[in-house]
Amino acid sequence: MTTRTSKAREELEGSIKGSILVPGDYGYDEARQIWNGMIDRRPAVIVQCLTADDVPPVIAFARRNKLEISIRGAGHNIAGNALCNDGVTIDFSKMRNVRVDAEKRLAYVEPGATLADLDEAAQAHGLATPVGINSTTGIAGLTLGGGFGWLTRKYGMTIDNLVSVDIITADGKTLRASEKENLDLFWAIRGGGGNFGVVTRFEFQLFPVGPEVVAGLIVFPFDQAMRVLTNYRQYVNSAPEEINVWVVLRHAPPLPFLPGHIHGKKVVVLPVFYSGAVTDAEKLIAPLRAFGDVQGEHIGVQRYGDWQKAFDPLLAAGARNYWKSHNFTELADGALSSIIEFAGKQPSPHCEIFIGLIAGAPNRIAANATAYAHRDAKFVLNVHGRWEQAKEDQKCIAWAREFFNASAPYASAGAYVNFMTAEEVDRVAAAYGSNYGRLAKIKKQYDPENVFHLNQNIKP
Ligand SMILES: Cc1cc2nc3c(=O)[nH]c(=O)nc-3n(C[C@H](O)[C@H](O)[C@H](O)COP(=O)(O)OP(=O)(O)OC[C@H]3O[C@@H](n4cnc5c(N)ncnc54)[C@H](O)[C@@H]3O)c2cc1C
């Protein structure tokens, strides 16, 4: 056992309720697995907290021993900053409780909760708040970077529905940040990531949603991609905010509603979600079928909570992943051509290019109202390089980078911090946009020594 690990036990045991895991311990290797299979980091110690009170002694221990700190929500972030090498990981995987006050339409969420944890607790009362589209994603990381999903057009980004947080700063103090207390900090954590401290509790506003919604997929042949995308562009210009339609260009998975000859072939998929009255759905969905020759369709009434899990099988943990992303205020012809060109040469059947539609409520908020600055973005494009074997790394990463460069001229200036890899240090200022200066000042106030730097880092 190294000095670091024995010191961790000696100094932390007795002051925390959670588990202390060091290399060689049962559970250590499992605890250092995260969603992106490319990340292989070995913390000197992983502290699986059981209460918020476990956090200050861990921060103090790390600072005393000059160890880096990483914070793990649900470990989904592509950059892998949930883990560190030779430092201390504050792991919230055992703190997933969600309490819902149905009368006040509020949810109180622990920092290890996944989207599924929040959705299930809120849907028990017919409530929800906008979160992402893969239910195993962590509420913590998603929220601190912005957060968007099917409900975003109507109800805004996840941060737009954040009411308060409890946050432990670098000096070990617990603060409440909201519109009433510590306003600067509340502004900064809504998009500024894990730069300002360790959030131990989130409070969200909820809305009546479902429990039944109309949702599903319509699949078109890849050779009609331009026709489908130009129709899509026109449709979403005037579609009401209750309906959300994204675009995914990928190889067709062997879904039972698709004819066998389509399986494994490139296709254009429109995932469709409608949260208004079930009886109104058909008239809004019908025009989508005329975008091209439908190869298969599976749309119907289903529980919102089930739809939130619909993409989980395609996005399971453990594969190798490399992402690049752009924001768009519009889908110019050049952008569509470039999307189709690169979708046509996907280097692995697990890769995909997706266009997420966020036009609506987020655009009605001023760029300086929260740290998330990209209030003009209507579409978020993600080049999702995903593959199985290390020997495919080079070609898959090269594909994602080339496409990113080819589509850059049509993108708006910003970047979504939650989709950035660890190497994109030169994009950090763009990711925080016009709010970077204010963020740096707040960082200096709350974390002058940059204790929390394993993130898309804002320098104090
Ligand atoms: C398959 C998949 C689908 C996705 N879909 C969407 C989507 O639809 N919409 C969307 O907006 N995003 C989406 N994302 C991106 C997602 O929002 C980010 O990956 C997010 O960071 C994940 O949060 P996490 O808690 O699971 O991550 P982690 O890797 O655990 O944490 C990410 C970072 O957040 C910070 N952090 C985490 N917890 C805390 C805390 N308690 N206090 C302070 N800082 C903390 C740390 O800096 C940490 O490195 C998706 C990601 C994946 C992998």
The ligand as an ORCA input file, in Angstrom:
! r2SCAN-3c Opt
* xyz 0 1
  C     -25.021      8.586    -23.671
  C     -25.089     10.022    -23.282
  C     -26.208     10.768    -23.591
  C     -26.275     12.111    -23.251
  N     -27.390     12.815    -23.558
  C     -27.483     14.104    -23.185
  C     -28.669     14.847    -23.430
  O     -29.632     14.347    -23.978
  N     -28.702     16.123    -23.015
  C     -27.660     16.720    -22.379
  O     -27.778     17.890    -22.018
  N     -26.522     16.046    -22.137
  C     -26.421     14.764    -22.525
  N     -25.266     14.073    -22.278
  C     -24.109     14.774    -21.714
  C     -24.189     14.782    -20.201
  O     -25.000     15.849    -19.812
  C     -22.787     14.938    -19.597
  O     -22.011     13.840    -19.954
  C     -22.835     15.090    -18.087
  O     -21.636     15.651    -17.641
  C     -23.063     13.777    -17.387
  O     -23.237     13.950    -16.016
  P     -22.727     12.832    -14.986
  O     -23.032     13.299    -13.624
  O     -23.246     11.500    -15.403
  O     -21.185     12.866    -15.317
  P     -19.845     12.744    -14.467
  O     -18.848     12.257    -15.448
  O     -20.048     11.979    -13.226
  O     -19.551     14.232    -14.091
  C     -19.185     15.167    -15.066
  C     -18.499     16.332    -14.430
  O     -19.450     17.104    -13.733
  C     -18.890     17.628    -12.543
  N     -19.687     17.125    -11.420
  C     -20.357     15.962    -11.339
  N     -21.001     15.877    -10.168
  C     -20.738     17.026     -9.509
  C     -21.150     17.547     -8.260
  N     -21.938     16.877     -7.442
  N     -20.684     18.760     -7.903
  C     -19.873     19.473     -8.712
  N     -19.467     19.018     -9.909
  C     -19.904     17.815    -10.297
  C     -17.449     17.170    -12.511
  O     -16.611     18.167    -13.066
  C     -17.450     15.964    -13.414
  O     -16.210     15.740    -14.042
  C     -25.190     12.718    -22.592
  C     -24.064     11.977    -22.272
  C     -24.014     10.641    -22.618
  C     -22.776      9.856    -22.308
*
